[in-house]
């Protein structure tokens, strides 16, 4: 799934990809498809530490590199939506007000 994260304060767009298999998923800041290791190495890793810490402050424990995260079976849609909202708040905290648009 491709996402475009846009800072309303600076009008800067941050391209991102969310990829996963089964209950595992990762968030990668890139505009290109992440289909192999070389593509993964080209992603923008500048946001990762701050997003990880901001998610932690909101009660969401993710992987410290934002990949190999998991969704547990007992979760409901409101838990998933809460995590998506928390990512938005984390990015808002880092770069100013943000909006997230999702393309599948």
CNS distance restraints for C-alpha pairs under 8 A (distance, minus, plus):
assign (resid   1 and name CA) (resid  17 and name CA) 5.85 0.50 0.50
assign (resid   1 and name CA) (resid  18 and name CA) 5.27 0.50 0.50
assign (resid   1 and name CA) (resid  19 and name CA) 6.31 0.50 0.50
assign (resid   1 and name CA) (resid 102 and name CA) 7.20 0.50 0.50
assign (resid   1 and name CA) (resid 103 and name CA) 6.10 0.50 0.50
assign (resid   1 and name CA) (resid 104 and name CA) 4.65 0.50 0.50
assign (resid   2 and name CA) (resid  15 and name CA) 7.76 0.50 0.50
assign (resid   2 and name CA) (resid  16 and name CA) 6.10 0.50 0.50
assign (resid   2 and name CA) (resid  17 and name CA) 4.58 0.50 0.50
assign (resid   2 and name CA) (resid  18 and name CA) 6.33 0.50 0.50
assign (resid   2 and name CA) (resid  31 and name CA) 7.91 0.50 0.50
assign (resid   2 and name CA) (resid 102 and name CA) 6.12 0.50 0.50
assign (resid   2 and name CA) (resid 103 and name CA) 5.24 0.50 0.50
assign (resid   2 and name CA) (resid 104 and name CA) 6.13 0.50 0.50
assign (resid   3 and name CA) (resid  15 and name CA) 6.20 0.50 0.50
assign (resid   3 and name CA) (resid  16 and name CA) 5.07 0.50 0.50
assign (resid   3 and name CA) (resid  17 and name CA) 5.79 0.50 0.50
assign (resid   3 and name CA) (resid  18 and name CA) 7.43 0.50 0.50
assign (resid   3 and name CA) (resid 100 and name CA) 6.72 0.50 0.50
assign (resid   3 and name CA) (resid 101 and name CA) 5.66 0.50 0.50
assign (resid   3 and name CA) (resid 102 and name CA) 4.53 0.50 0.50
assign (resid   3 and name CA) (resid 103 and name CA) 5.99 0.50 0.50
assign (resid   4 and name CA) (resid  13 and name CA) 6.53 0.50 0.50
assign (resid   4 and name CA) (resid  14 and name CA) 5.91 0.50 0.50
assign (resid   4 and name CA) (resid  15 and name CA) 4.72 0.50 0.50
assign (resid   4 and name CA) (resid  16 and name CA) 5.97 0.50 0.50
assign (resid   4 and name CA) (resid 100 and name CA) 5.87 0.50 0.50
assign (resid   4 and name CA) (resid 101 and name CA) 5.39 0.50 0.50
assign (resid   4 and name CA) (resid 102 and name CA) 6.63 0.50 0.50
assign (resid   5 and name CA) (resid  13 and name CA) 5.63 0.50 0.50
assign (resid   5 and name CA) (resid  14 and name CA) 4.83 0.50 0.50
assign (resid   5 and name CA) (resid  15 and name CA) 6.05 0.50 0.50
assign (resid   5 and name CA) (resid  16 and name CA) 7.05 0.50 0.50
assign (resid   5 and name CA) (resid  98 and name CA) 6.48 0.50 0.50
assign (resid   5 and name CA) (resid  99 and name CA) 5.79 0.50 0.50
assign (resid   5 and name CA) (resid 100 and name CA) 4.62 0.50 0.50
assign (resid   5 and name CA) (resid 101 and name CA) 6.58 0.50 0.50
assign (resid   6 and name CA) (resid  11 and name CA) 6.39 0.50 0.50
assign (resid   6 and name CA) (resid  12 and name CA) 5.72 0.50 0.50
assign (resid   6 and name CA) (resid  13 and name CA) 4.20 0.50 0.50
assign (resid   6 and name CA) (resid  14 and name CA) 5.89 0.50 0.50
assign (resid   6 and name CA) (resid  98 and name CA) 5.20 0.50 0.50
assign (resid   6 and name CA) (resid  99 and name CA) 5.30 0.50 0.50
assign (resid   6 and name CA) (resid 100 and name CA) 6.45 0.50 0.50
assign (resid   7 and name CA) (resid  11 and name CA) 5.10 0.50 0.50
assign (resid   7 and name CA) (resid  12 and name CA) 5.30 0.50 0.50
assign (resid   7 and name CA) (resid  13 and name CA) 6.27 0.50 0.50
assign (resid   7 and name CA) (resid  14 and name CA) 7.83 0.50 0.50
assign (resid   7 and name CA) (resid  92 and name CA) 7.38 0.50 0.50
assign (resid   7 and name CA) (resid  95 and name CA) 6.56 0.50 0.50
assign (resid   7 and name CA) (resid  96 and name CA) 5.96 0.50 0.50
assign (resid   7 and name CA) (resid  97 and name CA) 5.32 0.50 0.50
assign (resid   7 and name CA) (resid  98 and name CA) 4.16 0.50 0.50
assign (resid   7 and name CA) (resid  99 and name CA) 6.58 0.50 0.50
assign (resid   8 and name CA) (resid  12 and name CA) 7.54 0.50 0.50
assign (resid   8 and name CA) (resid  96 and name CA) 6.88 0.50 0.50
assign (resid   8 and name CA) (resid  97 and name CA) 5.00 0.50 0.50
assign (resid   8 and name CA) (resid  98 and name CA) 5.34 0.50 0.50
assign (resid   8 and name CA) (resid  99 and name CA) 7.07 0.50 0.50
assign (resid   9 and name CA) (resid  95 and name CA) 7.78 0.50 0.50
assign (resid   9 and name CA) (resid  96 and name CA) 5.36 0.50 0.50
assign (resid   9 and name CA) (resid  97 and name CA) 5.52 0.50 0.50
assign (resid   9 and name CA) (resid  98 and name CA) 7.61 0.50 0.50
assign (resid  10 and name CA) (resid  95 and name CA) 7.86 0.50 0.50
assign (resid  10 and name CA) (resid  96 and name CA) 7.23 0.50 0.50
assign (resid  14 and name CA) (resid  29 and name CA) 7.10 0.50 0.50
assign (resid  14 and name CA) (resid  30 and name CA) 7.79 0.50 0.50
assign (resid  15 and name CA) (resid  29 and name CA) 5.79 0.50 0.50
assign (resid  15 and name CA) (resid  30 and name CA) 5.19 0.50 0.50
assign (resid  15 and name CA) (resid  31 and name CA) 4.92 0.50 0.50
assign (resid  16 and name CA) (resid  27 and name CA) 6.96 0.50 0.50
assign (resid  16 and name CA) (resid  28 and name CA) 5.49 0.50 0.50
assign (resid  16 and name CA) (resid  29 and name CA) 4.10 0.50 0.50
assign (resid  16 and name CA) (resid  30 and name CA) 4.89 0.50 0.50
assign (resid  16 and name CA) (resid  31 and name CA) 6.07 0.50 0.50
assign (resid  17 and name CA) (resid  27 and name CA) 5.84 0.50 0.50
assign (resid  17 and name CA) (resid  28 and name CA) 5.11 0.50 0.50
assign (resid  17 and name CA) (resid  29 and name CA) 6.23 0.50 0.50
assign (resid  17 and name CA) (resid  30 and name CA) 6.35 0.50 0.50
assign (resid  17 and name CA) (resid  31 and name CA) 7.20 0.50 0.50
assign (resid  17 and name CA) (resid  32 and name CA) 7.96 0.50 0.50
assign (resid  17 and name CA) (resid  33 and name CA) 7.33 0.50 0.50
assign (resid  17 and name CA) (resid  34 and name CA) 7.50 0.50 0.50
assign (resid  18 and name CA) (resid  25 and name CA) 6.75 0.50 0.50
assign (resid  18 and name CA) (resid  26 and name CA) 5.59 0.50 0.50
assign (resid  18 and name CA) (resid  27 and name CA) 4.61 0.50 0.50
assign (resid  18 and name CA) (resid  28 and name CA) 6.29 0.50 0.50
assign (resid  19 and name CA) (resid  25 and name CA) 5.43 0.50 0.50
assign (resid  19 and name CA) (resid  26 and name CA) 5.43 0.50 0.50
assign (resid  19 and name CA) (resid  27 and name CA) 6.74 0.50 0.50
assign (resid  19 and name CA) (resid  34 and name CA) 7.75 0.50 0.50
assign (resid  20 and name CA) (resid  24 and name CA) 5.29 0.50 0.50
assign (resid  20 and name CA) (resid  25 and name CA) 3.86 0.50 0.50
assign (resid  20 and name CA) (resid  26 and name CA) 6.17 0.50 0.50
assign (resid  21 and name CA) (resid  25 and name CA) 6.50 0.50 0.50
assign (resid  23 and name CA) (resid  70 and name CA) 5.29 0.50 0.50
assign (resid  23 and name CA) (resid  71 and name CA) 5.00 0.50 0.50
assign (resid  23 and name CA) (resid  72 and name CA) 6.84 0.50 0.50
assign (resid  24 and name CA) (resid  68 and name CA) 5.70 0.50 0.50
assign (resid  24 and name CA) (resid  69 and name CA) 5.46 0.50 0.50
assign (resid  24 and name CA) (resid  70 and name CA) 4.46 0.50 0.50
assign (resid  24 and name CA) (resid  71 and name CA) 6.54 0.50 0.50
assign (resid  25 and name CA) (resid  67 and name CA) 6.25 0.50 0.50
assign (resid  25 and name CA) (resid  68 and name CA) 5.63 0.50 0.50
assign (resid  25 and name CA) (resid  69 and name CA) 5.22 0.50 0.50
assign (resid  25 and name CA) (resid  70 and name CA) 6.13 0.50 0.50
assign (resid  25 and name CA) (resid  71 and name CA) 7.97 0.50 0.50
assign (resid  26 and name CA) (resid  66 and name CA) 5.66 0.50 0.50
assign (resid  26 and name CA) (resid  67 and name CA) 3.69 0.50 0.50
assign (resid  26 and name CA) (resid  68 and name CA) 5.56 0.50 0.50
assign (resid  26 and name CA) (resid  69 and name CA) 5.98 0.50 0.50
assign (resid  27 and name CA) (resid  66 and name CA) 5.53 0.50 0.50
assign (resid  27 and name CA) (resid  67 and name CA) 5.90 0.50 0.50
assign (resid  28 and name CA) (resid  40 and name CA) 7.78 0.50 0.50
assign (resid  28 and name CA) (resid  43 and name CA) 6.38 0.50 0.50
assign (resid  28 and name CA) (resid  44 and name CA) 7.53 0.50 0.50
assign (resid  28 and name CA) (resid  66 and name CA) 7.41 0.50 0.50
assign (resid  28 and name CA) (resid  67 and name CA) 7.61 0.50 0.50
assign (resid  29 and name CA) (resid  43 and name CA) 5.60 0.50 0.50
assign (resid  29 and name CA) (resid  44 and name CA) 5.26 0.50 0.50
assign (resid  29 and name CA) (resid  45 and name CA) 6.99 0.50 0.50
assign (resid  29 and name CA) (resid  47 and name CA) 7.88 0.50 0.50
assign (resid  30 and name CA) (resid  42 and name CA) 7.77 0.50 0.50
assign (resid  30 and name CA) (resid  43 and name CA) 5.05 0.50 0.50
assign (resid  30 and name CA) (resid  44 and name CA) 6.18 0.50 0.50
assign (resid  32 and name CA) (resid  39 and name CA) 7.65 0.50 0.50
assign (resid  33 and name CA) (resid  39 and name CA) 7.37 0.50 0.50
assign (resid  34 and name CA) (resid  39 and name CA) 5.32 0.50 0.50
assign (resid  34 and name CA) (resid  40 and name CA) 5.88 0.50 0.50
assign (resid  35 and name CA) (resid  39 and name CA) 6.65 0.50 0.50
assign (resid  35 and name CA) (resid  40 and name CA) 7.78 0.50 0.50
assign (resid  36 and name CA) (resid  40 and name CA) 6.46 0.50 0.50
assign (resid  37 and name CA) (resid  41 and name CA) 6.31 0.50 0.50
assign (resid  38 and name CA) (resid  42 and name CA) 6.65 0.50 0.50
assign (resid  39 and name CA) (resid  43 and name CA) 6.90 0.50 0.50
assign (resid  47 and name CA) (resid  51 and name CA) 6.00 0.50 0.50
assign (resid  48 and name CA) (resid  52 and name CA) 5.98 0.50 0.50
assign (resid  48 and name CA) (resid  64 and name CA) 7.65 0.50 0.50
assign (resid  48 and name CA) (resid  65 and name CA) 6.08 0.50 0.50
assign (resid  48 and name CA) (resid  66 and name CA) 6.74 0.50 0.50
assign (resid  49 and name CA) (resid  53 and name CA) 6.26 0.50 0.50
assign (resid  49 and name CA) (resid  64 and name CA) 7.10 0.50 0.50
assign (resid  49 and name CA) (resid  65 and name CA) 7.29 0.50 0.50
assign (resid  50 and name CA) (resid  54 and name CA) 6.06 0.50 0.50
assign (resid  50 and name CA) (resid  90 and name CA) 7.71 0.50 0.50
assign (resid  50 and name CA) (resid  94 and name CA) 6.93 0.50 0.50
assign (resid  51 and name CA) (resid  55 and name CA) 6.05 0.50 0.50
assign (resid  51 and name CA) (resid  87 and name CA) 7.19 0.50 0.50
assign (resid  51 and name CA) (resid  90 and name CA) 5.42 0.50 0.50
assign (resid  51 and name CA) (resid  91 and name CA) 6.45 0.50 0.50
assign (resid  51 and name CA) (resid  94 and name CA) 7.59 0.50 0.50
assign (resid  52 and name CA) (resid  56 and name CA) 6.20 0.50 0.50
assign (resid  52 and name CA) (resid  61 and name CA) 7.93 0.50 0.50
assign (resid  52 and name CA) (resid  62 and name CA) 6.79 0.50 0.50
assign (resid  52 and name CA) (resid  63 and name CA) 7.56 0.50 0.50
assign (resid  52 and name CA) (resid  64 and name CA) 5.94 0.50 0.50
assign (resid  52 and name CA) (resid  65 and name CA) 7.41 0.50 0.50
assign (resid  52 and name CA) (resid  66 and name CA) 6.96 0.50 0.50
assign (resid  53 and name CA) (resid  57 and name CA) 6.23 0.50 0.50
assign (resid  54 and name CA) (resid  58 and name CA) 6.48 0.50 0.50
assign (resid  54 and name CA) (resid  89 and name CA) 7.94 0.50 0.50
assign (resid  54 and name CA) (resid  90 and name CA) 4.98 0.50 0.50
assign (resid  54 and name CA) (resid  93 and name CA) 7.61 0.50 0.50
assign (resid  55 and name CA) (resid  59 and name CA) 6.44 0.50 0.50
assign (resid  55 and name CA) (resid  60 and name CA) 5.16 0.50 0.50
assign (resid  55 and name CA) (resid  61 and name CA) 6.77 0.50 0.50
assign (resid  55 and name CA) (resid  62 and name CA) 7.50 0.50 0.50
assign (resid  55 and name CA) (resid  86 and name CA) 6.27 0.50 0.50
assign (resid  55 and name CA) (resid  87 and name CA) 6.64 0.50 0.50
assign (resid  55 and name CA) (resid  90 and name CA) 6.12 0.50 0.50
assign (resid  56 and name CA) (resid  60 and name CA) 5.02 0.50 0.50
assign (resid  56 and name CA) (resid  61 and name CA) 5.36 0.50 0.50
assign (resid  56 and name CA) (resid  62 and name CA) 7.52 0.50 0.50
assign (resid  58 and name CA) (resid  86 and name CA) 6.84 0.50 0.50
assign (resid  60 and name CA) (resid  83 and name CA) 7.16 0.50 0.50
assign (resid  60 and name CA) (resid  86 and name CA) 7.90 0.50 0.50
assign (resid  62 and name CA) (resid  66 and name CA) 6.21 0.50 0.50
assign (resid  62 and name CA) (resid  69 and name CA) 5.74 0.50 0.50
assign (resid  63 and name CA) (resid  67 and name CA) 5.93 0.50 0.50
assign (resid  63 and name CA) (resid  68 and name CA) 6.35 0.50 0.50
assign (resid  63 and name CA) (resid  69 and name CA) 5.67 0.50 0.50
assign (resid  71 and name CA) (resid  75 and name CA) 7.01 0.50 0.50
assign (resid  71 and name CA) (resid  80 and name CA) 7.96 0.50 0.50
assign (resid  75 and name CA) (resid  79 and name CA) 5.92 0.50 0.50
assign (resid  75 and name CA) (resid  80 and name CA) 7.37 0.50 0.50
assign (resid  76 and name CA) (resid  80 and name CA) 6.82 0.50 0.50
assign (resid  77 and name CA) (resid  81 and name CA) 6.11 0.50 0.50
assign (resid  78 and name CA) (resid  82 and name CA) 5.90 0.50 0.50
assign (resid  79 and name CA) (resid  83 and name CA) 6.33 0.50 0.50
assign (resid  80 and name CA) (resid  84 and name CA) 6.37 0.50 0.50
assign (resid  81 and name CA) (resid  85 and name CA) 6.13 0.50 0.50
assign (resid  82 and name CA) (resid  86 and name CA) 6.07 0.50 0.50
assign (resid  83 and name CA) (resid  87 and name CA) 6.27 0.50 0.50
assign (resid  84 and name CA) (resid  88 and name CA) 6.46 0.50 0.50
assign (resid  85 and name CA) (resid  89 and name CA) 6.29 0.50 0.50
assign (resid  86 and name CA) (resid  90 and name CA) 6.04 0.50 0.50
assign (resid  87 and name CA) (resid  91 and name CA) 6.21 0.50 0.50
assign (resid  88 and name CA) (resid  92 and name CA) 6.02 0.50 0.50
assign (resid  88 and name CA) (resid  98 and name CA) 6.52 0.50 0.50
assign (resid  88 and name CA) (resid  99 and name CA) 7.01 0.50 0.50
assign (resid  88 and name CA) (resid 100 and name CA) 6.96 0.50 0.50
assign (resid  89 and name CA) (resid  93 and name CA) 6.09 0.50 0.50
assign (resid  89 and name CA) (resid  98 and name CA) 7.90 0.50 0.50
assign (resid  90 and name CA) (resid  94 and name CA) 6.41 0.50 0.50
assign (resid  91 and name CA) (resid  95 and name CA) 5.99 0.50 0.50
assign (resid  91 and name CA) (resid  96 and name CA) 7.31 0.50 0.50
assign (resid  91 and name CA) (resid  97 and name CA) 7.80 0.50 0.50
assign (resid  91 and name CA) (resid  98 and name CA) 6.70 0.50 0.50
assign (resid  92 and name CA) (resid  96 and name CA) 4.64 0.50 0.50
assign (resid  92 and name CA) (resid  97 and name CA) 4.61 0.50 0.50
assign (resid  92 and name CA) (resid  98 and name CA) 5.23 0.50 0.50
assign (resid  93 and name CA) (resid  97 and name CA) 7.55 0.50 0.50
